[in-house]
C-alpha cells in the first residue's frame, strides 16, 4: 500500500461548494422519441475532440456556441444526462420529465437546438432537456449555457490535464505522450450505475461506493455514516452548497485521516458530510469524489473499458519539461 500525505493544497477549497450531481429520469427515451417523431437522426459524435477548458470556482467549463449564443458548458460526469441546457438563455417548453438531485426534484423543460458548436463537434436539429441554472455562477462575465453529462462521454476515453487545462475525448484509446513511461498511481475499475461512473474506496476497514463527479467542487459523503468514520474524520468548518437543481443546504467540511482507493492511501484528504439523495442510497452509493480529489492527478476515464487511471501530476509536469 502506498501513502500520499496531503498537507499543503496546491489549489485550495472554495468558499462555497457546488455539486451538479443530478439524475435525469428517462432522458434517453425522451430524446429518442422526440427524434423519431420529428424524423431526426440520432447525433453522430466525432472520433476525437480536443479542447481547452476554463477552470472557474473549482469546476471545468468548455467554450461553446449554442443557437448563436456564446458561453460555457460545465463538464459534469456526475450528471447522467447527455447535454442539458440552461433554460435561462433559451426559449423552452414543458417536457413532462423530472430531474432529481441532491436538493430534490424539479421539472425539466425542452429546448429546440438549432446548432451547438464545440471545437469540431456540431449538433443540429435536436431537442435537448433544460432547466434553470441561474444558481451556477462563474464569477466572470461568461454565461453558463448548460452542462455535458456522462451519457455524452459513454463512447469516449476521456483525458483531463488540470495543469494545462486541456481535455481530450477519443473513441480509440490513444496514450498521451505526457504519460509515456509513467505508471498510474491509481488504477481501478468502475461501474456505470444509473449512468453514473461509480468507484469503490475504503475508509478504515469499510468499503464505500463513490460517484466520480467532475461537476462537484468537493468530496462529499453521506452524513448517515458519520458514526462509522468518526474516529478518523475531523471537522474543519461548514459551507453552503449550491446544487444543480437548487440550494443543497449546509455541508460540514472536514478531513479524513485515511482514504484508500486503488491501493493508494490518501491521508488528510478533504471530505464533507451531507445528505446524499435517495436515488444514490438505493444503489448503495455513499458519496461523490469531486475536484478536491481529482486536482492531484492527470486523469484518464475510459468509458468503453470501464477503467480509471490517475497519474502523479508532479511526474507528468516533469515529463512535460523534457
C-alpha positions as CSV (number, residue, x, y, z in Angstrom):
1,X,0.0,0.0,0.0
2,X,1.3,3.4,-1.0
3,X,0.7,6.6,1.0
4,X,0.3,10.2,0.0
5,X,0.1,12.9,2.6
6,X,-1.8,16.0,1.5
7,X,-0.9,18.9,3.8
8,X,-0.4,21.9,1.6
9,X,-3.1,22.1,-1.1
10,X,-1.9,23.3,-4.5
11,X,-5.4,24.6,-5.1
12,X,-7.5,25.2,-2.0
13,X,-11.1,24.8,-1.2
14,X,-13.6,27.3,-2.4
15,X,-15.7,29.5,-0.1
16,X,-18.8,27.8,-1.4
17,X,-19.5,24.2,-2.6
18,X,-21.2,23.4,-5.8
19,X,-22.3,19.9,-6.8
20,X,-24.1,19.2,-10.0
21,X,-24.9,15.6,-9.2
22,X,-28.3,15.0,-10.9
23,X,-30.3,12.1,-12.2
24,X,-32.4,12.8,-15.3
25,X,-35.2,10.2,-15.5
26,X,-35.8,8.6,-18.9
27,X,-33.6,11.0,-20.7
28,X,-32.6,8.6,-23.4
29,X,-36.2,7.6,-24.0
30,X,-37.3,11.2,-24.3
31,X,-34.6,12.3,-26.8
32,X,-35.1,9.1,-28.9
33,X,-38.9,9.6,-29.0
34,X,-38.5,13.3,-29.9
35,X,-36.1,12.4,-32.7
36,X,-38.3,9.6,-34.1
37,X,-41.4,11.8,-34.0
38,X,-39.6,14.7,-35.8
39,X,-37.9,12.4,-38.3
40,X,-34.5,13.3,-36.8
41,X,-31.4,11.1,-36.8
42,X,-29.5,10.4,-33.6
43,X,-26.4,12.5,-33.4
44,X,-23.1,11.0,-34.6
45,X,-20.3,12.3,-32.4
46,X,-16.7,12.9,-33.7
47,X,-14.0,10.3,-33.4
48,X,-11.9,12.8,-31.3
49,X,-12.5,16.1,-29.6
50,X,-9.6,18.2,-28.2
51,X,-10.4,21.2,-26.2
52,X,-9.0,23.6,-23.7
53,X,-11.2,24.3,-20.6
54,X,-11.7,27.1,-18.2
55,X,-11.2,26.3,-14.6
56,X,-13.6,28.5,-12.6
57,X,-14.5,28.2,-8.9
58,X,-13.3,24.5,-8.8
59,X,-15.3,23.5,-11.9
60,X,-14.4,22.7,-15.5
61,X,-16.1,24.6,-18.4
62,X,-15.6,24.4,-22.1
63,X,-16.4,27.2,-24.5
64,X,-19.4,26.6,-26.9
65,X,-21.9,28.4,-29.2
66,X,-25.5,27.3,-28.8
67,X,-28.2,28.7,-31.1
68,X,-25.9,31.6,-31.8
69,X,-25.3,32.3,-28.0
70,X,-21.6,32.2,-26.9
71,X,-21.0,30.8,-23.4
72,X,-19.8,27.8,-21.4
73,X,-20.9,24.2,-20.7
74,X,-20.0,22.5,-17.4
75,X,-18.1,19.2,-17.8
76,X,-20.1,17.1,-15.4
77,X,-19.6,13.3,-15.1
78,X,-21.9,13.5,-12.1
79,X,-24.9,14.1,-14.3
80,X,-26.3,11.1,-16.2
81,X,-27.7,13.2,-19.0
82,X,-26.3,13.9,-22.5
83,X,-26.4,17.7,-22.8
84,X,-28.6,19.8,-20.6
85,X,-29.2,23.4,-21.4
86,X,-29.8,26.4,-19.1
87,X,-33.4,27.5,-19.7
88,X,-32.4,31.0,-18.5
89,X,-31.0,31.7,-22.0
90,X,-33.2,29.7,-24.4
91,X,-36.9,29.5,-25.3
92,X,-38.3,26.3,-23.8
93,X,-41.4,24.3,-23.2
94,X,-42.5,21.6,-20.8
95,X,-41.2,18.1,-21.4
96,X,-43.2,16.2,-18.7
97,X,-39.9,15.0,-17.2
98,X,-38.3,15.5,-13.8
99,X,-34.7,15.7,-12.7
100,X,-33.6,14.6,-9.2
101,X,-30.6,16.0,-7.5
102,X,-29.1,16.4,-4.0
103,X,-31.6,19.2,-3.3
104,X,-34.7,17.4,-4.6
105,X,-36.7,17.2,-7.8
106,X,-37.7,19.8,-10.4
107,X,-39.5,19.9,-13.7
108,X,-37.4,19.6,-16.9
109,X,-38.2,21.7,-19.9
110,X,-37.0,21.1,-23.5
111,X,-35.3,23.4,-26.0
112,X,-35.2,23.1,-29.8
113,X,-31.5,23.0,-30.6
114,X,-30.8,24.6,-33.9
115,X,-27.0,24.3,-33.7
116,X,-24.4,23.6,-31.0
117,X,-20.7,24.1,-31.8
118,X,-17.8,22.9,-29.6
119,X,-14.5,22.6,-31.3
120,X,-15.1,20.1,-34.1
121,X,-18.4,19.0,-32.7
122,X,-21.6,20.2,-34.4
123,X,-25.0,19.2,-33.3
124,X,-28.1,20.4,-35.2
125,X,-31.8,20.0,-35.2
126,X,-32.2,18.2,-31.8
127,X,-34.5,18.5,-28.8
128,X,-32.5,18.9,-25.6
129,X,-33.7,19.0,-22.0
130,X,-33.2,22.2,-20.0
131,X,-33.7,23.6,-16.5
132,X,-32.9,26.9,-14.8
133,X,-29.2,27.0,-13.8
134,X,-29.1,30.6,-12.7
135,X,-27.6,29.5,-9.4
136,X,-24.4,28.3,-11.2
137,X,-22.1,31.4,-11.3
138,X,-18.6,31.5,-12.7
139,X,-17.5,34.8,-11.1
140,X,-16.8,36.1,-14.7
141,X,-19.0,37.6,-17.4
142,X,-19.3,34.2,-19.1
143,X,-22.8,32.7,-19.5
144,X,-23.2,29.2,-18.3
145,X,-25.4,27.7,-21.1
146,X,-25.7,24.2,-19.7
147,X,-23.7,21.1,-18.9
148,X,-22.3,17.9,-20.6
149,X,-23.1,14.7,-18.8
150,X,-21.9,11.1,-18.7
151,X,-24.3,10.0,-21.4
152,X,-22.3,12.1,-23.8
153,X,-19.0,10.6,-22.7
154,X,-20.0,6.9,-22.8
155,X,-18.4,6.3,-26.3
156,X,-15.1,8.1,-25.3
157,X,-11.8,7.6,-23.5
158,X,-11.7,10.9,-21.5
159,X,-8.3,12.5,-20.6
160,X,-8.2,15.5,-18.2
161,X,-5.0,17.6,-17.7
162,X,-5.7,20.0,-14.9
163,X,-2.2,21.6,-15.2
164,X,-2.5,22.6,-18.8
165,X,-6.4,23.0,-18.7
166,X,-6.8,20.5,-21.6
167,X,-9.5,17.9,-22.2
168,X,-9.3,15.2,-24.8
169,X,-12.0,12.7,-25.9
170,X,-11.2,9.8,-28.2
171,X,-13.3,6.8,-29.3
172,X,-10.0,4.9,-29.8
173,X,-7.6,4.7,-26.8
174,X,-4.6,6.8,-27.6
175,X,-2.0,7.2,-24.8
176,X,-0.8,10.7,-24.3
177,X,2.9,11.3,-24.7
178,X,2.8,13.2,-21.4
179,X,2.4,9.9,-19.6
180,X,4.9,7.9,-21.6
181,X,6.9,5.6,-19.3
182,X,4.8,6.8,-16.3
183,X,2.8,4.2,-14.4
184,X,-0.6,5.2,-12.9
185,X,-0.6,5.6,-9.1
186,X,-4.2,4.6,-9.0
187,X,-5.9,2.2,-11.5
188,X,-9.3,0.9,-10.8
189,X,-12.5,-0.4,-12.5
190,X,-15.8,1.5,-12.3
191,X,-19.4,0.7,-12.9
192,X,-22.0,2.8,-14.7
193,X,-24.8,2.7,-12.1
194,X,-27.9,4.5,-13.5
195,X,-25.5,6.4,-15.8
196,X,-23.0,7.5,-13.1
197,X,-19.4,6.4,-13.0
198,X,-19.0,4.7,-9.6
199,X,-15.8,3.5,-7.9
200,X,-15.1,1.8,-4.6
201,X,-12.8,3.1,-1.9
202,X,-12.1,2.2,1.7
203,X,-12.5,4.3,4.8
204,X,-11.0,2.4,7.7
205,X,-11.8,-1.2,7.0
206,X,-15.2,-0.5,5.4
207,X,-15.7,-0.2,1.6
208,X,-17.9,2.5,0.1
209,X,-19.1,3.5,-3.3
210,X,-18.5,7.0,-4.8
211,X,-19.6,8.8,-7.9
212,X,-16.6,10.3,-9.8
213,X,-18.1,13.8,-10.3
214,X,-16.3,16.5,-12.3
215,X,-19.3,18.7,-11.6
216,X,-18.6,18.9,-7.8
217,X,-16.0,21.2,-6.2
218,X,-15.7,19.0,-3.2
219,X,-15.7,15.4,-1.9
220,X,-18.8,14.6,0.0
221,X,-20.0,11.5,1.9
222,X,-23.5,10.8,3.4
223,X,-23.8,12.1,6.9
224,X,-25.7,8.9,7.8
225,X,-22.3,7.1,8.1
226,X,-20.7,9.8,10.4
227,X,-20.6,7.4,13.3
228,X,-18.7,4.8,11.2
229,X,-16.0,7.3,10.3
230,X,-15.9,9.4,13.4
231,X,-12.6,8.0,14.7
232,X,-10.7,9.2,11.5
233,X,-12.8,12.2,10.4
234,X,-12.1,15.7,11.8
235,X,-14.5,18.6,11.2
236,X,-12.9,21.8,10.0
237,X,-16.0,24.0,9.3
238,X,-19.2,24.4,7.4
239,X,-20.0,25.8,3.9
240,X,-23.2,26.5,1.9
241,X,-23.7,24.1,-1.0
242,X,-25.3,25.2,-4.2
243,X,-26.6,22.2,-6.2
244,X,-27.5,21.7,-9.8
245,X,-31.2,21.6,-9.1
246,X,-31.4,24.1,-6.3
247,X,-30.0,25.0,-2.8
248,X,-28.3,22.0,-1.3
249,X,-28.1,23.4,2.3
250,X,-25.0,23.2,4.6
251,X,-22.1,20.8,4.2
252,X,-19.8,20.1,7.1
253,X,-16.3,20.1,5.8
254,X,-13.6,18.0,7.3
255,X,-10.5,15.8,6.7
256,X,-10.1,12.1,6.7
257,X,-7.1,10.6,8.3
258,X,-7.1,7.8,5.8
259,X,-8.8,7.2,2.4
260,X,-7.7,4.1,0.5
261,X,-8.5,4.0,-3.2
262,X,-6.9,1.7,-5.9
263,X,-4.1,0.7,-3.5
264,X,-3.2,4.4,-2.7
265,X,-3.8,5.7,0.8
266,X,-4.6,9.4,0.7
267,X,-4.0,10.9,4.1
268,X,-5.8,14.1,5.3
269,X,-8.0,14.3,2.2
270,X,-10.9,16.7,2.3
271,X,-14.3,15.1,2.8
272,X,-17.5,16.9,3.6
273,X,-20.7,15.4,5.2
274,X,-24.1,16.0,3.7
275,X,-27.3,14.0,2.9
276,X,-27.0,12.0,-0.3
277,X,-30.1,11.7,-2.5
278,X,-32.4,8.7,-2.2
279,X,-31.6,7.5,-5.8
280,X,-27.9,7.1,-4.7
281,X,-28.7,5.4,-1.4
282,X,-30.9,2.8,-3.3
283,X,-27.8,1.9,-5.3
284,X,-25.5,1.8,-2.2
285,X,-23.7,5.0,-3.3
286,X,-22.3,6.7,-0.2
287,X,-20.7,9.8,-1.7
288,X,-19.1,11.8,-4.5
289,X,-15.5,12.5,-5.4
290,X,-15.0,15.9,-6.9
291,X,-12.3,18.4,-7.7
292,X,-10.7,18.1,-4.2
293,X,-9.8,14.5,-5.3
294,X,-9.2,15.0,-9.0
295,X,-6.9,18.0,-8.7
296,X,-3.9,16.0,-7.8
297,X,-3.8,13.9,-10.9
298,X,-3.6,13.6,-14.6
299,X,-6.8,11.7,-15.2
300,X,-7.9,9.0,-17.7
301,X,-11.5,7.8,-17.6
302,X,-12.2,5.1,-20.2
303,X,-16.0,4.7,-20.5
304,X,-15.7,1.9,-23.1
305,X,-13.3,-0.1,-20.9
306,X,-14.9,0.9,-17.6
307,X,-11.5,1.8,-16.1
308,X,-9.9,4.9,-14.5
309,X,-6.3,5.7,-14.3
310,X,-4.7,8.5,-12.2
311,X,-1.1,9.7,-12.8
312,X,1.0,11.7,-10.4
313,X,0.8,15.3,-11.7
314,X,4.3,16.1,-10.5
315,X,5.7,13.3,-12.7
316,X,3.6,14.4,-15.6
317,X,4.9,18.0,-15.3
318,X,8.5,16.7,-15.1
319,X,7.9,14.7,-18.3
320,X,6.5,17.8,-20.0
321,X,9.7,19.7,-19.4
322,X,11.8,17.0,-21.3
